[in-house]
Amino acid sequence: MDMKHENNKISFLDNSEEMAFISYVPNGDVLTVDHTVVSPELEGQGIGKKLVAEVVQYARQEGKTIDPQCPFASAVIEKTPDFQDVLEK
């Protein structure tokens, strides 16, 4: 399985097939995370959290903050103190 980051989306691929993704809308220094989708066969395996971790890492690399409008991403960030440094203030 591979991660692919392009067009404001980080995808989790299995043999080039998108199995899960997290998307965001860039606006200046803020990435508004708007959607997280995990295919039913991968649910419960931590893939969603890995995607949130990837967008958090990307925000750090780019010096941006995150506005988690997606309820899933918001919940993961809220439960993970290590991710909260990138939250929009």
N, CA, C and O atoms as CSV, one atom per row, in Angstrom:
chain,resi,resn,atom,element,x,y,z
A,1,MET,N,N,0.835,-1.178,0.000
A,1,MET,CA,C,0.000,0.000,0.000
A,1,MET,C,C,0.885,1.248,0.000
A,1,MET,O,O,1.908,1.301,0.682
A,2,ASP,N,N,0.477,2.228,-0.762
A,2,ASP,CA,C,1.255,3.449,-0.926
A,2,ASP,C,C,0.412,4.675,-0.596
A,2,ASP,O,O,-0.816,4.652,-0.685
A,3,MET,N,N,1.106,5.748,-0.211
A,3,MET,CA,C,0.467,7.044,-0.017
A,3,MET,C,C,0.827,7.914,-1.219
A,3,MET,O,O,1.954,7.876,-1.713
A,4,LYS,N,N,-0.138,8.692,-1.675
A,4,LYS,CA,C,0.086,9.591,-2.801
A,4,LYS,C,C,-0.505,10.948,-2.419
A,4,LYS,O,O,-1.646,11.020,-1.963
A,5,HIS,N,N,0.261,12.019,-2.603
A,5,HIS,CA,C,-0.191,13.363,-2.254
A,5,HIS,C,C,-0.192,14.223,-3.509
A,5,HIS,O,O,0.860,14.552,-4.057
A,6,GLU,N,N,-1.390,14.580,-3.954
A,6,GLU,CA,C,-1.501,15.489,-5.088
A,6,GLU,C,C,-2.896,16.100,-5.126
A,6,GLU,O,O,-3.858,15.519,-4.624
A,7,ASN,N,N,-2.987,17.265,-5.723
A,7,ASN,CA,C,-4.262,17.958,-5.892
A,7,ASN,C,C,-5.030,18.128,-4.582
A,7,ASN,O,O,-6.232,17.872,-4.527
A,8,ASN,N,N,-4.331,18.561,-3.526
A,8,ASN,CA,C,-4.949,18.835,-2.229
A,8,ASN,C,C,-5.619,17.602,-1.625
A,8,ASN,O,O,-6.647,17.697,-0.955
A,9,LYS,N,N,-5.015,16.456,-1.876
A,9,LYS,CA,C,-5.560,15.203,-1.373
A,9,LYS,C,C,-4.417,14.227,-1.118
A,9,LYS,O,O,-3.475,14.127,-1.903
A,10,ILE,N,N,-4.524,13.508,0.005
A,10,ILE,CA,C,-3.574,12.444,0.302
A,10,ILE,C,C,-4.361,11.140,0.212
A,10,ILE,O,O,-5.341,10.942,0.930
A,11,SER,N,N,-3.923,10.261,-0.673
A,11,SER,CA,C,-4.635,9.011,-0.931
A,11,SER,C,C,-3.836,7.813,-0.448
A,11,SER,O,O,-2.605,7.821,-0.468
A,12,PHE,N,N,-4.543,6.798,-0.019
A,12,PHE,CA,C,-3.970,5.520,0.373
A,12,PHE,C,C,-4.304,4.559,-0.759
A,12,PHE,O,O,-5.476,4.277,-1.009
A,13,LEU,N,N,-3.291,4.059,-1.437
A,13,LEU,CA,C,-3.488,3.254,-2.638
A,13,LEU,C,C,-3.115,1.795,-2.419
A,13,LEU,O,O,-2.158,1.482,-1.712
A,14,ASP,N,N,-3.877,0.924,-3.029
A,14,ASP,CA,C,-3.567,-0.498,-3.072
A,14,ASP,C,C,-3.563,-0.901,-4.540
A,14,ASP,O,O,-4.611,-0.931,-5.185
A,15,ASN,N,N,-2.384,-1.210,-5.064
A,15,ASN,CA,C,-2.251,-1.524,-6.497
A,15,ASN,C,C,-2.863,-0.432,-7.363
A,15,ASN,O,O,-3.630,-0.718,-8.282
A,16,SER,N,N,-2.521,0.821,-7.068
A,16,SER,CA,C,-2.978,2.006,-7.794
A,16,SER,C,C,-4.460,2.323,-7.613
A,16,SER,O,O,-4.953,3.289,-8.195
A,17,GLU,N,N,-5.176,1.535,-6.822
A,17,GLU,CA,C,-6.586,1.818,-6.559
A,17,GLU,C,C,-6.710,2.608,-5.255
A,17,GLU,O,O,-6.177,2.208,-4.220
A,18,GLU,N,N,-7.423,3.733,-5.323
A,18,GLU,CA,C,-7.611,4.558,-4.132
A,18,GLU,C,C,-8.546,3.845,-3.157
A,18,GLU,O,O,-9.704,3.568,-3.471
A,19,MET,N,N,-8.014,3.553,-1.963
A,19,MET,CA,C,-8.793,2.847,-0.946
A,19,MET,C,C,-9.260,3.785,0.169
A,19,MET,O,O,-10.214,3.482,0.886
A,20,ALA,N,N,-8.580,4.925,0.310
A,20,ALA,CA,C,-8.921,5.905,1.340
A,20,ALA,C,C,-8.271,7.230,0.965
A,20,ALA,O,O,-7.278,7.257,0.238
A,21,PHE,N,N,-8.837,8.336,1.467
A,21,PHE,CA,C,-8.206,9.629,1.227
A,21,PHE,C,C,-8.637,10.647,2.271
A,21,PHE,O,O,-9.662,10.501,2.937
A,22,ILE,N,N,-7.818,11.679,2.386
A,22,ILE,CA,C,-8.147,12.867,3.166
A,22,ILE,C,C,-7.915,14.047,2.239
A,22,ILE,O,O,-6.895,14.114,1.552
A,23,SER,N,N,-8.862,14.978,2.218
A,23,SER,CA,C,-8.714,16.131,1.336
A,23,SER,C,C,-8.752,17.418,2.148
A,23,SER,O,O,-9.274,17.464,3.262
A,24,TYR,N,N,-8.182,18.458,1.555
A,24,TYR,CA,C,-8.119,19.749,2.228
A,24,TYR,C,C,-8.197,20.866,1.198
A,24,TYR,O,O,-7.937,20.671,0.011
A,25,VAL,N,N,-8.564,22.044,1.697
A,25,VAL,CA,C,-8.622,23.240,0.862
A,25,VAL,C,C,-7.598,24.225,1.415
A,25,VAL,O,O,-7.746,24.694,2.543
A,26,PRO,N,N,-6.554,24.548,0.635
A,26,PRO,CA,C,-5.571,25.515,1.119
A,26,PRO,C,C,-6.118,26.933,1.005
A,26,PRO,O,O,-6.742,27.291,0.006
A,27,ASN,N,N,-5.877,27.734,2.040
A,27,ASN,CA,C,-6.293,29.128,2.031
A,27,ASN,C,C,-5.236,29.916,2.803
A,27,ASN,O,O,-5.313,30.031,4.027
A,28,GLY,N,N,-4.268,30.448,2.098
A,28,GLY,CA,C,-3.165,31.147,2.752
A,28,GLY,C,C,-2.360,30.170,3.591
A,28,GLY,O,O,-1.842,29.175,3.082
A,29,ASP,N,N,-2.260,30.464,4.885
A,29,ASP,CA,C,-1.485,29.611,5.792
A,29,ASP,C,C,-2.327,28.535,6.461
A,29,ASP,O,O,-1.858,27.867,7.383
A,30,VAL,N,N,-3.564,28.358,6.009
A,30,VAL,CA,C,-4.475,27.395,6.643
A,30,VAL,C,C,-4.870,26.306,5.645
A,30,VAL,O,O,-5.204,26.586,4.494
A,31,LEU,N,N,-4.823,25.057,6.118
A,31,LEU,CA,C,-5.360,23.925,5.350
A,31,LEU,C,C,-6.672,23.536,6.012
A,31,LEU,O,O,-6.677,23.071,7.151
A,32,THR,N,N,-7.778,23.720,5.316
A,32,THR,CA,C,-9.075,23.315,5.843
A,32,THR,C,C,-9.319,21.873,5.427
A,32,THR,O,O,-9.591,21.593,4.259
A,33,VAL,N,N,-9.221,20.958,6.388
A,33,VAL,CA,C,-9.446,19.538,6.103
A,33,VAL,C,C,-10.957,19.344,6.036
A,33,VAL,O,O,-11.666,19.560,7.019
A,34,ASP,N,N,-11.439,18.934,4.861
A,34,ASP,CA,C,-12.875,18.887,4.653
A,34,ASP,C,C,-13.472,17.493,4.514
A,34,ASP,O,O,-14.691,17.336,4.595
A,35,HIS,N,N,-12.637,16.480,4.308
A,35,HIS,CA,C,-13.223,15.161,4.047
A,35,HIS,C,C,-12.201,14.053,4.305
A,35,HIS,O,O,-11.036,14.167,3.926
A,36,THR,N,N,-12.648,12.997,4.946
A,36,THR,CA,C,-11.846,11.776,5.098
A,36,THR,C,C,-12.738,10.609,4.727
A,36,THR,O,O,-13.852,10.485,5.235
A,37,VAL,N,N,-12.250,9.754,3.841
A,37,VAL,CA,C,-13.014,8.579,3.402
A,37,VAL,C,C,-12.108,7.359,3.471
A,37,VAL,O,O,-10.977,7.385,2.985
A,38,VAL,N,N,-12.613,6.291,4.078
A,38,VAL,CA,C,-11.900,5.015,4.135
A,38,VAL,C,C,-12.860,3.952,3.610
A,38,VAL,O,O,-14.005,3.881,4.057
A,39,SER,N,N,-12.412,3.132,2.675
A,39,SER,CA,C,-13.279,2.091,2.122
A,39,SER,C,C,-13.677,1.106,3.227
A,39,SER,O,O,-12.901,0.862,4.151
A,40,PRO,N,N,-14.873,0.548,3.132
A,40,PRO,CA,C,-15.374,-0.341,4.187
A,40,PRO,C,C,-14.429,-1.488,4.541
A,40,PRO,O,O,-14.344,-1.870,5.708
A,41,GLU,N,N,-13.720,-2.042,3.562
A,41,GLU,CA,C,-12.835,-3.177,3.853
A,41,GLU,C,C,-11.607,-2.784,4.665
A,41,GLU,O,O,-10.929,-3.650,5.218
A,42,LEU,N,N,-11.312,-1.483,4.742
A,42,LEU,CA,C,-10.158,-1.023,5.520
A,42,LEU,C,C,-10.552,-0.367,6.851
A,42,LEU,O,O,-9.684,-0.010,7.647
A,43,GLU,N,N,-11.842,-0.210,7.088
A,43,GLU,CA,C,-12.280,0.440,8.324
A,43,GLU,C,C,-11.777,-0.324,9.545
A,43,GLU,O,O,-11.700,-1.553,9.542
A,44,GLY,N,N,-11.439,0.430,10.582
A,44,GLY,CA,C,-10.987,-0.175,11.832
A,44,GLY,C,C,-9.529,-0.592,11.848
A,44,GLY,O,O,-9.080,-1.223,12.805
A,45,GLN,N,N,-8.778,-0.251,10.806
A,45,GLN,CA,C,-7.363,-0.637,10.722
A,45,GLN,C,C,-6.414,0.534,10.948
A,45,GLN,O,O,-5.205,0.397,10.759
A,46,GLY,N,N,-6.951,1.686,11.350
A,46,GLY,CA,C,-6.106,2.840,11.621
A,46,GLY,C,C,-5.688,3.633,10.398
A,46,GLY,O,O,-4.832,4.513,10.493
A,47,ILE,N,N,-6.278,3.334,9.253
A,47,ILE,CA,C,-5.900,4.032,8.017
A,47,ILE,C,C,-6.295,5.502,8.090
A,47,ILE,O,O,-5.530,6.368,7.667
A,48,GLY,N,N,-7.477,5.793,8.619
A,48,GLY,CA,C,-7.923,7.184,8.750
A,48,GLY,C,C,-6.968,7.988,9.604
A,48,GLY,O,O,-6.635,9.122,9.261
A,49,LYS,N,N,-6.519,7.416,10.715
A,49,LYS,CA,C,-5.586,8.120,11.592
A,49,LYS,C,C,-4.255,8.346,10.876
A,49,LYS,O,O,-3.632,9.394,11.044
A,50,LYS,N,N,-3.820,7.375,10.084
A,50,LYS,CA,C,-2.578,7.551,9.318
A,50,LYS,C,C,-2.710,8.705,8.331
A,50,LYS,O,O,-1.764,9.465,8.126
A,51,LEU,N,N,-3.887,8.833,7.721
A,51,LEU,CA,C,-4.107,9.932,6.785
A,51,LEU,C,C,-4.078,11.276,7.507
A,51,LEU,O,O,-3.501,12.241,7.006
A,52,VAL,N,N,-4.700,11.340,8.681
A,52,VAL,CA,C,-4.658,12.577,9.473
A,52,VAL,C,C,-3.209,12.894,9.841
A,52,VAL,O,O,-2.788,14.049,9.767
A,53,ALA,N,N,-2.446,11.874,10.237
A,53,ALA,CA,C,-1.036,12.082,10.578
A,53,ALA,C,C,-0.265,12.639,9.380
A,53,ALA,O,O,0.606,13.494,9.546
A,54,GLU,N,N,-0.577,12.165,8.193
A,54,GLU,CA,C,0.103,12.647,6.981
A,54,GLU,C,C,-0.208,14.121,6.721
A,54,GLU,O,O,0.693,14.891,6.388
A,55,VAL,N,N,-1.468,14.521,6.869
A,55,VAL,CA,C,-1.811,15.924,6.615
A,55,VAL,C,C,-1.229,16.819,7.703
A,55,VAL,O,O,-0.862,17.962,7.429
A,56,VAL,N,N,-1.139,16.319,8.929
A,56,VAL,CA,C,-0.498,17.075,10.014
A,56,VAL,C,C,0.981,17.270,9.684
A,56,VAL,O,O,1.504,18.376,9.811
A,57,GLN,N,N,1.648,16.209,9.265
A,57,GLN,CA,C,3.069,16.302,8.909
A,57,GLN,C,C,3.277,17.270,7.746
A,57,GLN,O,O,4.226,18.054,7.750
A,58,TYR,N,N,2.404,17.216,6.764
A,58,TYR,CA,C,2.496,18.130,5.621
A,58,TYR,C,C,2.340,19.583,6.087
A,58,TYR,O,O,3.087,20.460,5.652
A,59,ALA,N,N,1.375,19.830,6.965
A,59,ALA,CA,C,1.169,21.190,7.478
A,59,ALA,C,C,2.420,21.675,8.196
A,59,ALA,O,O,2.827,22.824,8.024
A,60,ARG,N,N,3.026,20.822,8.990
A,60,ARG,CA,C,4.259,21.203,9.696
A,60,ARG,C,C,5.370,21.553,8.709
A,60,ARG,O,O,6.048,22.568,8.862
A,61,GLN,N,N,5.551,20.711,7.703
A,61,GLN,CA,C,6.613,20.928,6.707
A,61,GLN,C,C,6.427,22.258,5.987
A,61,GLN,O,O,7.393,22.952,5.671
A,62,GLU,N,N,5.163,22.600,5.734
A,62,GLU,CA,C,4.862,23.802,4.959
A,62,GLU,C,C,4.656,25.039,5.831
A,62,GLU,O,O,4.429,26.131,5.310
A,63,GLY,N,N,4.733,24.876,7.162
A,63,GLY,CA,C,4.529,26.001,8.065
A,63,GLY,C,C,3.095,26.499,8.082
A,63,GLY,O,O,2.843,27.696,8.224
A,64,LYS,N,N,2.159,25.573,7.935
A,64,LYS,CA,C,0.734,25.927,7.882
A,64,LYS,C,C,0.005,25.387,9.109
A,64,LYS,O,O,0.529,24.550,9.845
A,65,THR,N,N,-1.214,25.882,9.314
A,65,THR,CA,C,-2.066,25.361,10.373
A,65,THR,C,C,-3.228,24.604,9.735
A,65,THR,O,O,-3.461,24.691,8.530
A,66,ILE,N,N,-3.954,23.857,10.575
A,66,ILE,CA,C,-5.078,23.052,10.090
A,66,ILE,C,C,-6.366,23.516,10.756
A,66,ILE,O,O,-6.418,23.735,11.966
A,67,ASP,N,N,-7.405,23.660,9.936
A,67,ASP,CA,C,-8.761,23.899,10.413
A,67,ASP,C,C,-9.536,22.623,10.085
A,67,ASP,O,O,-9.976,22.451,8.948
A,68,PRO,N,N,-9.714,21.720,11.067
A,68,PRO,CA,C,-10.341,20.426,10.778
A,68,PRO,C,C,-11.864,20.501,10.743
A,68,PRO,O,O,-12.528,20.296,11.760
A,69,GLN,N,N,-12.405,20.794,9.578
A,69,GLN,CA,C,-13.867,20.834,9.412
A,69,GLN,C,C,-14.470,19.434,9.294
A,69,GLN,O,O,-15.654,19.241,9.574
A,70,CYS,N,N,-13.672,18.474,8.888
A,70,CYS,CA,C,-14.111,17.079,8.811
A,70,CYS,C,C,-14.237,16.546,10.245
A,70,CYS,O,O,-13.271,16.613,11.005
A,71,PRO,N,N,-15.405,16.020,10.627
A,71,PRO,CA,C,-15.587,15.526,11.998
A,71,PRO,C,C,-14.591,14.436,12.394
A,71,PRO,O,O,-14.138,14.406,13.539
A,72,PHE,N,N,-14.247,13.548,11.474
A,72,PHE,CA,C,-13.297,12.482,11.784
A,72,PHE,C,C,-11.914,13.071,12.096
A,72,PHE,O,O,-11.313,12.754,13.123
A,73,ALA,N,N,-11.421,13.930,11.199
A,73,ALA,CA,C,-10.099,14.535,11.400
A,73,ALA,C,C,-10.084,15.361,12.684
A,73,ALA,O,O,-9.102,15.332,13.426
A,74,SER,N,N,-11.143,16.082,12.947
A,74,SER,CA,C,-11.232,16.886,14.164
A,74,SER,C,C,-11.133,16.004,15.404
A,74,SER,O,O,-10.417,16.340,16.348
A,75,ALA,N,N,-11.845,14.881,15.408
A,75,ALA,CA,C,-11.826,13.965,16.556
A,75,ALA,C,C,-10.445,13.362,16.759
A,75,ALA,O,O,-9.977,13.255,17.893
A,76,VAL,N,N,-9.786,12.965,15.674
A,76,VAL,CA,C,-8.445,12.371,15.782
A,76,VAL,C,C,-7.460,13.394,16.335
A,76,VAL,O,O,-6.664,13.075,17.218
A,77,ILE,N,N,-7.508,14.614,15.825
A,77,ILE,CA,C,-6.586,15.651,16.301
A,77,ILE,C,C,-6.868,15.971,17.768
A,77,ILE,O,O,-5.939,16.151,18.555
A,78,GLU,N,N,-8.132,16.042,18.130
A,78,GLU,CA,C,-8.500,16.337,19.520
A,78,GLU,C,C,-7.993,15.259,20.485
A,78,GLU,O,O,-7.591,15.570,21.606
A,79,LYS,N,N,-8.011,13.997,20.052
A,79,LYS,CA,C,-7.574,12.877,20.896
A,79,LYS,C,C,-6.067,12.654,20.877
A,79,LYS,O,O,-5.548,11.853,21.654
A,80,THR,N,N,-5.359,13.361,19.992
A,80,THR,CA,C,-3.918,13.129,19.815
A,80,THR,C,C,-3.150,14.409,20.126
A,80,THR,O,O,-2.999,15.262,19.252
A,81,PRO,N,N,-2.662,14.557,21.359
A,81,PRO,CA,C,-1.940,15.785,21.728
A,81,PRO,C,C,-0.782,16.125,20.793
A,81,PRO,O,O,-0.502,17.305,20.579
A,82,ASP,N,N,-0.108,15.133,20.235
A,82,ASP,CA,C,1.023,15.385,19.336
A,82,ASP,C,C,0.605,16.086,18.046
A,82,ASP,O,O,1.453,16.649,17.353
A,83,PHE,N,N,-0.683,16.064,17.713
A,83,PHE,CA,C,-1.160,16.691,16.478
A,83,PHE,C,C,-1.654,18.119,16.710
A,83,PHE,O,O,-1.874,18.853,15.747
A,84,GLN,N,N,-1.830,18.523,17.954
A,84,GLN,CA,C,-2.528,19.774,18.235
A,84,GLN,C,C,-1.691,21.025,17.981
A,84,GLN,O,O,-2.226,22.133,17.989
A,85,ASP,N,N,-0.401,20.866,17.758
A,85,ASP,CA,C,0.443,22.031,17.483
A,85,ASP,C,C,0.100,22.703,16.161
A,85,ASP,O,O,0.444,23.868,15.960
A,86,VAL,N,N,-0.566,22.001,15.262
A,86,VAL,CA,C,-0.880,22.578,13.959
A,86,VAL,C,C,-2.303,23.143,13.876
A,86,VAL,O,O,-2.709,23.655,12.832
A,87,LEU,N,N,-3.049,23.051,14.962
A,87,LEU,CA,C,-4.415,23.573,14.942
A,87,LEU,C,C,-4.411,25.092,14.746
A,87,LEU,O,O,-3.597,25.812,15.323
A,88,GLU,N,N,-5.344,25.548,13.917
A,88,GLU,CA,C,-5.505,26.981,13.711
A,88,GLU,C,C,-5.933,27.614,15.036
A,88,GLU,O,O,-6.832,27.110,15.709
A,89,LYS,N,N,-5.296,28.701,15.399
A,89,LYS,CA,C,-5.606,29.339,16.682
A,89,LYS,C,C,-6.714,30.338,16.545
A,89,LYS,O,O,-7.102,30.968,17.528
